[in-house]
Amino acid sequence: MMTDTWEKVSCHPFLDARHSFLITRMFWLPGKTWQSHNEFGDFCLLKNRKKIEEKEIEVARRVGGFD
């Protein structure tokens, strides 16, 4: 679930085996018709914006000698 807190860093498709036909998962044939029987999802790496901001402030304090 995407909110203002989370930001996508990188996303890559993966084959959703549960919603794809067995035969089209087992064998690959060129063409959109064959591959249209497969379902894909996105596997995404997310980062927490709030935590990144907190860490940046913490590091700035340490580097700046405010700690």
Summary of the structure (lengths in Angstrom):
residues: 67
radius of gyration: 20.9
end to end distance: 36.0
largest distance: 62.6
contacts: 119
relative contact order: 0.23
helix: 42%
strand: 28%
